Amino acid sequence: MAAAREERENEMLALASIYDEDVFRRADSDERGEVHLCLDLPPDFKVVFQGGEQTEHDISFLPPVVLKFELPEDYPSSSPPVFTLRSKWLQRTQLSSLCKRLDELWEENEGCVVLFTWIQFLKEEAMGYLEIQSPLLVSTHSKSQHESKSKGSSTNQEVVTQEEDDDPDTPLDPRAILDLDPEHDLAVQLLDFNEEQWQKVFNGKMLNCGICFTEKLGSDCLYFKVCNHVYCNDCMAEYFTIQIRDGNVQCLSCPEPKCTSVATPEQVKKLVGEAEFARYDRLLLQSTLDGMPDVVYCPRTVCRTAVMLEPETKLAICPACKFAFCHVCNRGYHGVSACKAKIEDLLALRDEYLSASPDGKAFMEQRYGKHVIQRIVEESYSTEWLKEHCKGCPFCGTNIQKVDGCNKMTCSSCKQYFCWICLNMLPKADPYGHFSNRSSPCFNQLFQGMDVDDAQDEGFWIDEDEI
């Protein structure tokens, strides 16, 4: 018995020296423990998640198969270890096959310590033994079922829970346990574990920074997954900080020329200070809102709160200060009346719309309303024409077009006389005195701009309004 105890102790010590603590875990009792084994996957292994929309993912690591064991007193002389196998993603029939194979390995090595042999088989040979090939089909239905495509099989075998699997033709080993967690989605668990293990491996590698060309540990580097470019944290922290301070939050991309990979907010937060990240977060939110056609900002400079727009109306109400405004002209809401925007603003909006791509035009039509945009375009052309060909009456502001005749004009609306050249109002008693007075800036320019023949035909001191 003493010799058997010594063999068991030596085996446990050997396993503890070979494997890390996250792989081999010895219990408080000297005779029990657990081994967490990530099975070796084939290159380019993929997992397909089924349930709703089918998605495919490249996977390098799957959650471990857990071998829980207890060594009896007559091990290894006559009895094998008592064990269970637990897994999140293997079928129970597959776990049962592995249990059977472990029994066979004990029989082949009876009288010898066998835990290391079991561990090596599970890690290196289990995938081939079970004939599991890529892709692994995983169901995300509520019953947490999943399937595996096996070599030499024309159909996919569906795994079921322990309570449901009562097929007498499918022998199940009670030591095979499905480690299912109904409160957490299996797909999320698999993807999260793969990400954690990948990051752990990456952190332990020595890598060259693409900016300073210094060799550093992966734990001190940032990795862009889309393009596979790697840079050290020091270089990227300085790069991100400069971009954020300049307000270029949309430019936190890979420094490689023409590369479009973008850093995640988590990566940015890890490298910059709290103040810079707060600014980054605020500007990123603002730029995102700016890209939404149904979001504008309150025009009050002391507020500037984001406002959600209602469809088919120009009315917008700020949720913070309750200011009701027209989101087209940013003035107080004026109902169905036309916007009294500056001509420059109308022209700028018109030019932006006319020069936009089809997607850009659709965006503006959704933000301002298609009918509003069309009316602005039409009104801007009319306003532009009036500005070029007409002048406003200096008394009432009515637009007046001069087709021909002299420069003494009569407003068609208020009948006020005025000079077409300087737009000064002229007295009713002597409207032509403005052009005969030598001190007037328009002296002798009554017929300025007219053809000579037309000027000769025009009665200099005669006005049709005075007849």
LINBEL-V942436 format. One record per run of one state. SS is the DSSP state (H for helix, E for strand, C for the rest). FROM is the first residue (numbers start at 1). TO is the last residue. If there is no record, write none. Layout:
SS:FROM:TO + SS:FROM:TO
This chain:
C:1:1 + H:2:18 + C:19:23 + E:24:26 + C:27:31 + E:32:37 + C:38:45 + E:46:50 + C:51:54 + E:55:58 + C:59:64 + E:65:70 + C:71:81 + E:82:87 + C:88:91 + H:92:108 + C:109:114 + H:115:129 + C:130:131 + E:132:132 + C:133:135 + E:136:139 + C:140:146 + E:147:148 + C:149:149 + E:150:150 + C:151:156 + E:157:158 + C:159:175 + E:176:178 + C:179:185 + H:186:203 + C:204:205 + E:206:208 + C:209:214 + E:215:217 + H:218:220 + E:221:223 + C:224:229 + E:230:232 + H:233:245 + C:246:248 + H:249:251 + C:252:252 + E:253:253 + C:254:261 + E:262:262 + C:263:264 + H:265:271 + C:272:273 + H:274:290 + C:291:294 + E:295:297 + C:298:305 + E:306:308 + C:309:314 + E:315:317 + C:318:323 + E:324:326 + C:327:331 + E:332:332 + C:333:342 + H:343:355 + C:356:357 + H:358:368 + C:369:369 + H:370:389 + E:390:392 + C:393:398 + E:399:401 + C:402:407 + E:408:410 + C:411:416 + E:417:419 + C:420:424 + E:425:426 + C:427:432 + H:433:436 + C:437:451 + H:452:457 + C:458:463 + H:464:466 + C:467:467
